[in-house]
Amino acid sequence: MPLNVKKGIVKPEDAALFRKTIGEVTPLAEQNRITPATPSTQARVRSTAARHTIADTLSDYSSEGSPADFLRNGLSRLTLRKLRRSAIQDSLDLHGSSGDAARKLLQEFLHQAAQDQLRCVQVIHGKGMNSRGGEAVLRTLTRNWLTQHPQVLAFCAASPEAGGNGAVLILLKSLCRS
């Protein structure tokens, strides 16, 4: 017989039926357990010193346009499927940035992500709904720059919940440190 629960209120007859059904209750013995402490999350501080050492090697020009998905030569299409299911380790939001500022921010972000040995990152560039003419300038530029960046192995559009065509998931090369 189901309980009639409405907005968190249990009827007295349902509560009595429940107590009658489960019978006598004996509390568990004290278990000498330690309550786990919540791990402290350390904020990643992006270094401003790296801004002057990163070479600006990405071009705004593309003869082919910006692809929706990208894979380096030799990688399987299965990589994109796995990338779509990967946990995002860090994110960059480029909303409201000009083209030059966005390019510099993207390069710094990818450089720092590689230094931190991150594999799956997200860049939010927007869908271009507030752009003149509705053209997604940052989306086109961002995806073009990502195809040129040496640390980028693959990228694809984010899931609809994570921004859809307004964001891109990026798979980065892993750096081996000895």
Secondary structure, DSSP 8 states (H G I E B T S, - for coil): ----EETTEE-HHHHHHHHHHH-------------------------SGGGGTS-----S--SS---SSEE-TT--THHHHHHHHS---EEEE-TT--HHHHHHHHHHHHHHHHHTT--EEEEE---STTSGGG--HHHHHHHHHHHH-TTEEEEEE--GGGTGGGEEEEEE------
